[in-house]
């Protein structure tokens, strides 16, 4: 089962997880407020887990009940064009970003 990035990453976008991924399956563009794990490329090694400062990465089977929607969101990022993805998930991403605004790990560059 692949690893999933859930809402604590939104507005933080710490890229420490990217550096340790042996298959480079964690990505995010400059326009994205978070990172995403490609479920078709993730090898389930778990190297990214200890690197996340906000504990936003879970194996798919361990994603908390209140974060289950992020499983589909992560997969859709890689399977949909950007416009369709944002139309479907933009509200959830924006809500998570606003929720995380006051986090000690919030990235000020993402809130300007």
Backbone bond lengths (Angstrom), bond angles and torsions (degrees), N, CA, C in turn:
res aa  C-N    CA-C-N  psi(-1)  N-CA   C-N-CA  omega(-1)  CA-C   N-CA-C  phi
1 X - - - 1.454 - - 1.535 108.35 -
2 X 1.308 117.15 136.76 1.463 119.82 -179.29 1.528 111.79 -73.71
3 X 1.300 114.91 167.18 1.454 121.19 173.54 1.515 108.36 -89.77
4 X 1.326 115.67 152.36 1.453 123.50 -175.02 1.523 108.48 -127.74
5 X 1.323 116.30 139.30 1.466 120.98 173.85 1.522 107.32 -100.57
6 X 1.336 115.88 128.21 1.462 121.17 -176.26 1.532 111.02 -111.16
7 X 1.330 116.43 -174.49 1.457 121.46 -164.85 1.531 118.82 -59.20
8 X 1.323 122.71 -24.08 1.465 118.02 177.59 1.529 114.39 -61.32
9 X 1.329 117.79 -18.11 1.471 121.14 178.35 1.527 112.05 -75.03
10 X 1.330 116.91 -26.71 1.465 120.79 -174.53 1.528 109.64 -65.93
11 X 1.311 114.85 123.65 1.465 120.60 -178.36 1.512 112.94 88.19
12 X 1.316 117.06 -6.19 1.465 122.78 177.14 1.528 108.37 -105.89
13 X 1.318 115.38 -58.76 1.470 123.13 175.93 1.522 112.60 50.65
14 X 1.315 115.49 46.24 1.458 120.55 173.48 1.526 107.16 -70.75
15 X 1.311 117.13 130.69 1.471 120.07 -174.38 1.529 113.40 -100.42
16 X 1.312 118.04 16.83 1.466 121.02 178.37 1.517 111.57 -58.34
17 X 1.316 116.76 -33.23 1.467 121.19 -179.67 1.529 111.59 -65.59
18 X 1.313 116.82 -32.70 1.464 121.45 -177.88 1.530 110.43 -63.58
19 X 1.298 116.54 -42.27 1.466 121.66 -175.74 1.524 113.24 -63.05
20 X 1.322 117.70 -28.14 1.469 120.13 -176.27 1.524 113.90 -99.29
21 X 1.311 117.63 -6.04 1.463 120.19 -178.01 1.529 109.62 -73.22
22 X 1.336 117.86 118.50 1.461 120.18 -176.60 1.524 114.38 -72.91
23 X 1.334 117.60 -13.88 1.471 119.96 -178.70 1.532 112.55 -117.89
24 X 1.314 117.06 9.00 1.472 121.80 177.47 1.529 112.76 52.37
25 X 1.319 117.00 45.43 1.460 119.85 -178.58 1.526 112.88 -97.85
26 X 1.329 117.78 2.02 1.466 121.38 179.51 1.520 107.69 -103.53
27 X 1.330 115.28 119.40 1.462 118.46 -177.73 1.521 111.37 -138.48
28 X 1.298 114.50 167.68 1.450 123.87 173.33 1.515 106.73 -172.37
29 X 1.309 117.48 135.02 1.457 120.57 178.64 1.522 109.44 -81.98
30 X 1.305 116.27 171.64 1.461 120.39 176.61 1.527 111.35 -59.85
31 X 1.318 117.13 -26.99 1.467 121.74 -178.90 1.523 113.42 -83.98
32 X 1.312 117.58 -10.72 1.457 121.11 -177.98 1.527 111.02 -87.83
33 X 1.343 117.72 137.14 1.462 120.40 178.41 1.523 113.51 -86.57
34 X 1.334 117.17 7.24 1.463 121.59 -178.78 1.519 109.01 -154.80
35 X 1.317 115.63 174.88 1.456 122.36 174.49 1.525 108.32 -101.50
36 X 1.336 115.63 159.03 1.460 122.14 -179.90 1.522 108.77 -134.18
37 X 1.340 116.42 145.53 1.461 122.14 177.20 1.520 108.52 -107.26
38 X 1.330 115.78 124.76 1.458 120.44 179.18 1.533 108.45 -73.25
39 X 1.339 117.51 113.87 1.469 119.78 -176.13 1.524 113.74 -67.59
40 X 1.322 117.00 -20.57 1.462 120.03 179.66 1.527 112.33 -83.98
41 X 1.323 117.18 -14.46 1.463 121.07 -178.70 1.522 113.49 -111.35
42 X 1.321 117.15 -19.97 1.469 121.56 -179.34 1.529 109.48 -62.83
43 X 1.339 116.02 131.64 1.468 121.01 -179.67 1.531 112.13 -101.10
44 X 1.316 116.82 11.04 1.466 122.52 174.75 1.531 113.41 61.30
45 X 1.320 116.63 34.24 1.465 119.26 -177.41 1.528 112.83 -81.02
46 X 1.333 117.50 -24.71 1.456 121.31 179.09 1.511 115.51 79.35
47 X 1.317 118.53 7.09 1.472 120.59 -179.48 1.523 112.05 -60.38
48 X 1.311 117.68 -28.60 1.462 122.17 -177.27 1.531 113.18 -75.08
49 X 1.319 117.70 -26.38 1.467 121.35 -174.06 1.523 114.56 -52.72
50 X 1.317 119.65 -55.39 1.463 118.83 -176.17 1.531 113.87 -70.95
51 X 1.315 117.45 -12.34 1.468 120.80 -177.70 1.518 113.29 -82.95
52 X 1.310 117.99 -21.07 1.466 121.46 -175.38 1.527 110.94 -77.08
53 X 1.347 117.61 117.36 1.459 119.79 -177.25 1.525 114.04 -73.81
54 X 1.341 117.21 -12.55 1.462 119.96 -178.05 1.533 112.39 -116.68
55 X 1.324 116.92 13.18 1.471 121.97 178.01 1.528 112.43 51.33
56 X 1.335 114.81 50.08 1.465 120.72 -177.36 1.520 113.07 -100.48
57 X 1.325 118.17 5.90 1.459 120.83 -176.77 1.531 109.33 -115.52
58 X 1.341 113.95 129.46 1.459 120.79 -179.48 1.521 109.23 -136.71
59 X 1.328 116.88 150.70 1.456 118.57 167.96 1.524 105.77 -67.05
60 X 1.319 115.79 150.33 1.469 119.50 -174.55 1.524 112.74 -53.39
61 X 1.326 116.91 -40.65 1.466 119.04 -178.04 1.529 113.23 -74.59
62 X 1.319 118.05 -9.79 1.465 121.45 -179.83 1.523 113.63 -110.89
63 X 1.328 117.87 8.01 1.468 120.41 177.44 1.530 107.72 -62.51
64 X 1.331 117.81 128.11 1.470 120.41 -179.43 1.534 111.60 -57.36
65 X 1.310 115.89 152.19 1.463 121.71 -177.19 1.525 112.53 -54.45
66 X 1.330 116.64 -39.49 1.468 119.21 -177.86 1.531 113.18 -79.17
67 X 1.329 117.09 0.92 1.462 121.96 -179.51 1.537 112.64 -118.00
68 X 1.319 117.71 7.83 1.458 122.22 -175.25 1.524 113.98 -57.71
69 X 1.317 118.11 -31.76 1.471 121.28 -179.49 1.528 111.81 -62.43
70 X 1.334 117.29 -21.96 1.464 120.73 -178.38 1.525 112.28 -74.40
71 X 1.323 117.91 -16.01 1.467 120.49 175.15 1.527 108.83 -64.79
72 X 1.318 116.13 -51.86 1.466 120.75 178.28 1.526 111.03 -65.27
73 X 1.325 116.88 -40.77 1.462 121.18 -179.64 1.526 110.68 -58.20
74 X 1.325 117.41 -47.44 1.468 120.82 178.76 1.518 111.37 -60.85
75 X 1.319 118.47 -44.99 1.464 121.75 179.94 1.524 110.80 -64.99
76 X 1.328 116.97 -42.80 1.466 120.71 -178.96 1.523 112.29 -62.75
77 X 1.312 117.47 -30.48 1.468 120.65 179.00 1.528 110.30 -55.59
78 X 1.303 117.23 -35.52 1.461 122.49 -177.30 1.529 112.94 -94.23
79 X 1.313 117.53 -11.82 1.462 120.78 -174.42 1.529 114.23 -111.50
80 X 1.316 117.43 -9.01 1.462 120.89 -177.36 1.522 109.75 -120.67
81 X 1.331 116.23 156.46 1.462 117.02 172.23 1.527 107.52 -73.42
82 X 1.315 115.82 160.63 1.467 121.20 -171.79 1.534 112.62 -57.80
83 X 1.313 117.09 -42.96 1.465 120.12 -179.17 1.518 112.41 -61.54
84 X 1.320 116.64 -46.44 1.460 120.85 179.11 1.529 110.77 -66.07
85 X 1.327 116.35 -39.39 1.466 120.52 178.74 1.525 110.52 -61.05
86 X 1.321 116.82 -48.30 1.473 120.17 -179.23 1.517 112.12 -67.61
87 X 1.334 116.97 -34.35 1.463 119.40 177.03 1.533 110.41 -63.37
88 X 1.318 116.41 -38.32 1.463 121.05 -178.01 1.524 113.06 -80.76
89 X 1.345 117.26 -40.15 1.466 120.53 -170.76 1.532 115.05 -118.09
90 X 1.317 117.52 -2.78 1.460 120.22 -175.83 1.517 113.87 -57.92
91 X 1.320 117.35 -39.18 1.462 120.92 -179.49 1.526 111.13 -63.98
92 X 1.324 117.34 -42.42 1.473 121.19 179.52 1.528 110.54 -66.43
93 X 1.315 116.73 -41.58 1.472 120.48 179.16 1.515 110.26 -65.34
94 X 1.329 117.37 -44.60 1.471 120.49 179.21 1.528 111.35 -62.62
95 X 1.323 117.15 -39.89 1.470 121.01 179.20 1.526 110.72 -64.68
96 X 1.329 116.92 -42.22 1.467 120.31 178.76 1.519 110.82 -65.94
97 X 1.317 116.50 -39.75 1.462 120.23 178.85 1.531 110.55 -61.62
98 X 1.306 116.20 -43.78 1.465 120.08 178.94 1.527 110.84 -65.58
99 X 1.321 116.59 -40.50 1.468 121.28 178.74 1.534 110.85 -60.92
100 X 1.335 116.74 -36.25 1.460 121.55 -176.39 1.524 113.98 -89.81
101 X 1.317 117.26 -0.09 1.466 121.71 -177.14 1.526 112.43 -51.23
102 X 1.300 118.57 -41.56 1.457 122.20 -176.51 1.518 114.64 -86.59
103 X 1.312 117.37 1.88 1.463 121.50 -178.64 1.533 110.68 -62.69
104 X 1.320 115.36 144.45 1.465 119.21 177.18 1.525 111.34 -65.64
105 X 1.329 116.11 -17.60 1.463 120.60 -179.67 1.533 111.82 -99.48
106 X 1.323 118.61 -0.36 1.465 121.27 -178.29 1.534 109.73 -56.73
107 X 1.306 115.39 138.70 1.462 122.21 -179.44 1.536 108.69 -90.97
108 X 1.334 118.19 108.45 1.473 120.29 -176.16 1.533 113.09 -56.29
109 X 1.311 118.03 -29.86 1.474 121.34 -179.86 1.526 111.46 -63.96
110 X 1.320 117.45 -24.53 1.466 121.07 -179.60 1.515 112.74 -85.04
111 X 1.321 116.68 -6.51 1.459 121.12 -177.56 1.526 112.91 -114.98
112 X 1.304 117.02 13.25 1.469 118.26 -178.94 1.508 111.76 -91.10
